Amino acid sequence: MSTPALVVHELGKRYGGTPVFSQVSLSVAPGEFVAIVGESGVGKSSLLNCLAALDDWSEGHITHQGVDLGTLDETRRAHWRREHLGFVFQAFHVLPHLDVAQNVGLPLLLLGRPDPARVRQMLDAVGLGGLGARLPAELSGGQLQRVAIARALVHRPGLLLADEPTGNLDPGTATQVMDVLQQQATESGAALVLVTHSRAAAARAQRVLHLTASGLQPALTT
């Protein structure tokens, strides 16, 4: 078996004295696709933000490729995200004043290795070839989510996190976006963790886990 890309051990988070989640343990291998489901308010997005080192946790450990993220200060966490993490948000978070190619190429620019050929390759891969000069306002919601996927994968991260990436899309567009996300994650060999309410999206995963206040459990299939 390959060495896990991501290891989460007994992770817990509290706001004041109120627990958000606790005793979360998870291991994800390179190239593996894991979906996390659960009721609204149980902390799925908070968990994903912790896995991205965007938020702090109260107990437990998160290790990526042998690096304990809890030992990193904010500057080193930011550098880790730039190098190793791709994040796909439900709200797209594209920059409206940059064109499509500039949005996709931003991670490479921040790493100091701009690569227009790689940007064009990713735009072709997500079905947006020839649209690099357009502004986000000229695109549909499904196209914007494809921009977000291309941006998340352009720098070849080892870990890809997706927070409800189809939540703002109609069913047909959601299917197309999941096709692109899964195909690109598989081709890059990234460990993919998806948080979703969508049964159709979760059904694509190799493993589906249910988050409760007391941890993660295998989800029941029907």
C-alpha positions as CSV (number, residue, x, y, z in Angstrom):
1,M,0.0,0.0,0.0
2,S,1.2,3.5,-0.7
3,T,2.1,5.9,2.1
4,P,-1.0,8.1,3.0
5,A,-0.9,11.6,1.6
6,L,-3.1,12.9,4.5
7,V,-3.4,11.5,8.0
8,V,-5.9,13.0,10.6
9,H,-5.7,11.7,14.1
10,E,-8.4,12.3,16.7
11,L,-9.0,15.8,15.5
12,G,-11.4,18.0,17.5
13,K,-12.5,21.6,17.3
14,R,-14.4,23.8,19.8
15,Y,-15.8,27.3,19.8
16,G,-15.4,28.3,23.4
17,G,-16.9,25.4,25.3
18,T,-19.0,24.3,22.4
19,P,-17.7,21.3,20.4
20,V,-18.0,21.5,16.7
21,F,-16.6,18.0,16.0
22,S,-14.3,15.6,17.9
23,Q,-12.4,12.3,17.5
24,V,-12.0,12.7,13.8
25,S,-9.5,10.2,12.3
26,L,-8.9,9.8,8.6
27,S,-6.3,8.5,6.2
28,V,-6.3,9.3,2.5
29,A,-3.9,7.8,0.0
30,P,-2.5,9.5,-3.1
31,G,-5.1,9.3,-5.8
32,E,-7.9,8.3,-3.5
33,F,-11.3,10.0,-3.5
34,V,-13.1,10.3,-0.1
35,A,-16.4,12.0,0.3
36,I,-17.6,13.4,3.7
37,V,-21.3,13.8,4.3
38,G,-23.4,14.8,7.3
39,E,-26.3,17.0,8.5
40,S,-26.1,20.7,8.1
41,G,-24.3,22.4,11.0
42,V,-22.3,19.3,12.0
43,G,-19.0,21.0,11.0
44,K,-18.1,19.6,7.6
45,S,-16.9,22.9,6.2
46,S,-15.1,23.6,9.5
47,L,-13.3,20.3,9.2
48,L,-12.3,21.0,5.7
49,N,-10.9,24.4,6.7
50,C,-8.9,22.7,9.4
51,L,-7.5,20.2,6.8
52,A,-6.5,23.2,4.7
53,A,-4.8,24.8,7.7
54,L,-7.1,27.8,7.2
55,D,-8.5,27.3,10.7
56,D,-7.1,26.1,14.0
57,W,-8.2,22.9,15.8
58,S,-8.5,22.2,19.5
59,E,-6.9,18.8,19.7
60,G,-5.5,16.1,17.5
61,H,-3.1,16.2,14.6
62,I,-3.1,16.7,10.8
63,T,-0.1,15.3,8.9
64,H,0.5,15.8,5.2
65,Q,3.4,13.9,3.7
66,G,5.0,13.6,7.1
67,V,4.6,17.2,8.0
68,D,2.5,18.0,11.2
69,L,0.5,21.1,10.1
70,G,0.0,22.0,13.7
71,T,3.7,22.8,14.1
72,L,3.6,25.4,11.3
73,D,3.2,29.1,12.0
74,E,0.9,31.2,9.8
75,T,3.6,32.0,7.3
76,R,4.7,28.4,6.9
77,R,1.1,27.3,6.6
78,A,0.6,29.8,3.8
79,H,3.7,28.4,2.0
80,W,2.4,24.9,2.5
81,R,-1.0,25.7,1.0
82,R,0.7,27.4,-2.0
83,E,2.8,24.4,-2.7
84,H,0.7,21.4,-1.8
85,L,-3.0,22.3,-1.6
86,G,-5.8,22.9,-4.1
87,F,-9.1,24.1,-2.7
88,V,-12.4,24.2,-4.7
89,F,-15.0,26.4,-3.0
90,Q,-18.8,26.3,-3.6
91,A,-18.7,30.1,-4.2
92,F,-16.0,29.9,-6.9
93,H,-13.9,32.7,-5.4
94,V,-12.5,33.8,-8.8
95,L,-11.1,37.3,-8.9
96,P,-13.5,39.5,-11.1
97,H,-10.8,41.9,-12.3
98,L,-8.6,39.1,-13.7
99,D,-9.4,37.2,-16.8
100,V,-9.9,33.4,-16.8
101,A,-6.3,32.6,-17.7
102,Q,-5.0,35.0,-15.0
103,N,-7.3,33.4,-12.4
104,V,-6.1,29.9,-13.3
105,G,-2.5,30.9,-13.4
106,L,-2.5,32.7,-10.1
107,P,-1.2,29.8,-8.0
108,L,1.8,29.4,-10.3
109,L,2.4,33.2,-10.2
110,L,2.4,33.1,-6.4
111,L,4.9,30.2,-6.5
112,G,7.2,32.3,-8.7
113,R,6.9,29.9,-11.7
114,P,4.4,31.3,-14.2
115,D,3.6,28.8,-17.0
116,P,1.2,30.0,-19.7
117,A,1.4,26.6,-21.4
118,R,0.3,24.8,-18.3
119,V,-2.6,27.3,-17.9
120,R,-3.7,26.6,-21.4
121,Q,-3.4,22.8,-20.8
122,M,-5.6,23.1,-17.8
123,L,-8.2,25.2,-19.5
124,D,-8.3,22.7,-22.3
125,A,-8.7,19.9,-19.8
126,V,-11.7,21.4,-18.1
127,G,-13.4,22.3,-21.4
128,L,-12.6,26.0,-21.4
129,G,-10.0,26.1,-24.2
130,G,-10.1,29.5,-26.0
131,L,-11.8,31.3,-23.2
132,G,-8.7,32.4,-21.3
133,A,-9.2,36.1,-22.2
134,R,-12.8,36.3,-20.9
135,L,-13.6,37.9,-17.6
136,P,-15.5,35.9,-15.0
137,A,-18.6,38.1,-15.5
138,E,-18.9,36.6,-19.0
139,L,-19.1,33.0,-17.8
140,S,-21.9,30.8,-16.5
141,G,-21.8,29.2,-13.0
142,G,-20.7,25.9,-14.4
143,Q,-17.9,27.5,-16.3
144,L,-16.8,29.5,-13.2
145,Q,-16.6,26.3,-11.2
146,R,-14.5,24.8,-14.0
147,V,-12.2,27.8,-13.7
148,A,-12.0,27.1,-9.9
149,I,-11.1,23.4,-10.6
150,A,-8.4,24.4,-13.1
151,R,-6.9,26.9,-10.7
152,A,-6.9,24.3,-7.9
153,L,-5.0,21.8,-10.0
154,V,-2.7,24.0,-12.1
155,H,0.2,23.7,-9.7
156,R,-0.1,19.9,-9.4
157,P,-1.0,19.8,-5.6
158,G,-0.8,16.5,-3.7
159,L,-4.0,17.3,-1.8
160,L,-7.3,18.6,-3.3
161,L,-10.1,19.7,-1.0
162,A,-13.6,20.5,-2.4
163,D,-16.4,22.2,-0.3
164,E,-19.8,21.6,-1.9
165,P,-18.4,22.3,-5.4
166,T,-21.8,21.6,-7.0
167,G,-24.0,23.3,-4.5
168,N,-24.8,26.3,-6.6
169,L,-25.3,24.4,-9.9
170,D,-28.2,22.7,-11.6
171,P,-28.1,18.9,-11.7
172,G,-26.9,18.6,-15.3
173,T,-24.1,21.1,-14.8
174,A,-23.2,19.6,-11.5
175,T,-22.7,16.2,-13.2
176,Q,-20.4,17.8,-15.8
177,V,-18.4,19.6,-13.1
178,M,-18.0,16.4,-11.0
179,D,-16.8,14.6,-14.2
180,V,-14.1,17.2,-14.6
181,L,-13.1,17.3,-11.0
182,Q,-12.8,13.6,-10.6
183,Q,-11.0,13.1,-13.9
184,Q,-8.5,15.8,-13.2
185,A,-7.9,14.6,-9.7
186,T,-7.4,11.1,-10.9
187,E,-5.0,12.1,-13.6
188,S,-2.9,14.2,-11.2
189,G,-2.8,11.6,-8.5
190,A,-4.1,14.0,-5.9
191,A,-5.7,12.8,-2.7
192,L,-9.3,14.3,-3.0
193,V,-11.5,15.0,-0.1
194,L,-15.0,16.2,-1.0
195,V,-17.5,17.7,1.5
196,T,-21.1,17.5,0.0
197,H,-24.8,17.2,0.6
198,S,-25.2,15.7,-2.8
199,R,-25.8,11.9,-2.9
200,A,-24.9,11.8,-6.5
201,A,-21.5,13.5,-5.9
202,A,-20.8,11.4,-2.9
203,A,-21.6,8.2,-4.8
204,R,-18.6,8.8,-7.0
205,A,-16.2,8.5,-4.2
206,Q,-14.2,5.4,-3.3
207,R,-15.2,5.9,0.3
208,V,-18.1,7.8,1.9
209,L,-17.8,8.9,5.5
210,H,-20.5,10.4,7.7
211,L,-19.5,13.2,10.1
212,T,-21.2,13.4,13.4
213,A,-20.3,15.3,16.6
214,S,-18.4,12.2,17.8
215,G,-16.3,11.6,14.6
216,L,-16.3,10.0,11.2
217,Q,-18.0,6.7,10.4
218,P,-18.5,4.8,7.2
219,A,-21.7,6.1,5.6
220,L,-24.6,3.6,5.1
221,T,-25.3,3.0,1.4
222,T,-28.8,2.4,0.1
